[in-house]
């Protein structure tokens, strides 16, 4: 969805970051994320700047620096559950500035993106935090000395899916090393040694942890392959749901009845009823409660009349 939205306006590069309740929902970069991870820093700075600035337009020039890119345009996003994020579009000097028409296109399409984000927030399922953690791949470990030379790499096969992670010559990939160096710049002062993290790609979280060695220190990188689990995507694929059906489902999950949904979507009560009937048929459900349980993939979801 974000990739499609970002391409509405031509750009040389883009970065997207979204958080909800201080947890990363998603962070993505165009192109090769291992070459320019600093773009994530740019878009995170845009989100932070909005918190401490007067109200800004939803689509506006960046509030922070974007070098080496000459021109930028930020789309600020937020949802009703406290989520906030931004999409940062970037252009080199030869591509020219972003124009008023570009802002208009992004502003018009922003409503649909926010609606999709809000809809997806209803599909969080009933997995516990421990179950979510267990479903993720085991992390890998890289140990560095103060100069960032590689001392140890745990079980390389765990990193095979991140095929750019090779430590040729005892060094990290250049872009990754740059990010680690920035995060550990003040670590010669013991008081400045604090755990940090960054995402060089949508598939990987890198935690940077200080390891005390008497008066010296080492740096541990915990590599956590990240696989976003979207119940919404699962439901769309499994039941072949349309965009309108997703909107109806989201409003049903919000506790709205047929008349309220009809008003919200500017359609008739009959049309809402037809959508619900189709959803019941697609999910082989006897009623709305069973349909909700089936869409969310809750364990033990059975027909109520068979219970």
VOLO-801814 format. One record per residue (C-alpha): y, x, z. Coordinates in steps of 0.25 Angstrom, whole numbers, plus 5000, padded with zeros to 4 digits. Layout:
! residues N
YXZ
...
//
This chain:
! residues 307
500050005000
501050115004
500650194992
500950074983
502250044990
502750194989
502550194974
503450074972
504650184971
504350314964
504350434974
503950574974
503250554987
503150464999
502650455013
502250335022
502050325037
501750205046
501550195061
501250075070
501350095085
501450245084
500150255076
500050295061
499650185052
499850265039
500450385033
500350415019
500950515009
501050514994
500450624986
499750734993
500050725008
499550865011
500650925003
501850855010
501450795024
502950815028
503150675020
502550615032
503550675041
504650615032
504150475033
503850485048
505350535050
505850415042
505050315052
505650395064
507050395058
507050245057
506750225071
507950295076
508950245065
509750125063
509050015055
508750065041
508449995028
506949985025
507050065013
508050175014
508250325012
507550425022
508150445035
507550585036
507450705027
506450705016
506550845010
505950895001
506150754994
507550724990
507450574991
506750475000
506650325003
506050265015
505350135017
505250095032
504150005036
503749925048
502849815053
502849705063
501849785072
502749905075
502349985063
503350075056
503350165044
504050215032
503750255017
504550375013
504750394998
505250524993
505750584980
506150724975
507450754969
507050734955
506550594958
507850544962
508350454973
507750314977
508550204972
508950064977
507850004968
506850094975
507250044988
507249894983
505849904978
505349974991
506049865000
505549754992
504049804993
504249845008
504049705012
502649695006
502249835012
502749785026
501949665024
500649745021
500849835033
501049715042
499849645036
498949775038
499349775053
498549655055
497249725051
497049815063
495649765066
495049775080
494549925080
494849995093
495650125093
494350205096
493550135085
494750175075
494650315080
493150325078
493250275064
494050395060
493450525055
493250635065
494450725065
494450875061
495150995068
495951115064
496351215074
497651305070
498251425077
499751435079
499951485065
499251365060
498051445055
496751365055
495751415066
494751305066
494351185057
493351075062
492251025053
492951035040
492050925034
492850825043
494050865034
493350855021
494050715018
495450785019
495050885008
496450955009
496150995023
495651135020
496151255029
496051365018
496451505023
496451455037
497751365035
498051215034
498451155021
499951185019
500551045021
499651025034
500051155040
501551125038
501350995046
500651065057
501651175057
502751075059
502050995070
501751125078
503051195075
503451205090
502151225096
502451365101
503151295112
501951235120
502851115124
502951075109
501451075107
501150925105
500050855097
500550805083
499950735071
500250715056
499550645044
499550735032
498850615024
498450475026
497050525029
497350625040
497950645054
498250785059
498450795074
499050925078
498650965092
499051095100
497951175106
498351265118
497951415118
498551475130
499951515125
499551485111
499151365104
498251315092
498451185084
497351085082
497450995070
496550865072
496350805058
496050655059
495650595046
496350465045
495750335039
496650215040
495750095043
496449965037
495849835040
496749775030
496349855019
494849835023
495149685023
495849685009
494749765003
493649685009
494149545007
495049564995
496249515002
497549484994
498949524999
499249375002
497949365010
498349485018
499749425021
499049295026
498049375034
499149455041
499949325045
498649255050
498449385059
499849365064
499449225069
500149145058
499649005054
499648955040
501048895039
501649025045
500949105035
501349015024
502849035028
502749185030
502149205016
502949095009
501649015004
501148885007
500148845019
499148815008
499248945002
499049015016
497848925018
497248965005
497449115008
496749095021
495549025015
495349135005
495349235016
494349155024
493449155011
493649305009
493249345023
492149235024
492849185037
492749045043
494149055049
495449135050
494949205063
493649255057
494449295044
495349375053
494149445060
493549475046
494749535040
494949625052
493549665052
493349635066
491949665071
491049545074
491949455065
491049335062
491149195058
491649115070
490648995067
489449095067
489849165081
//
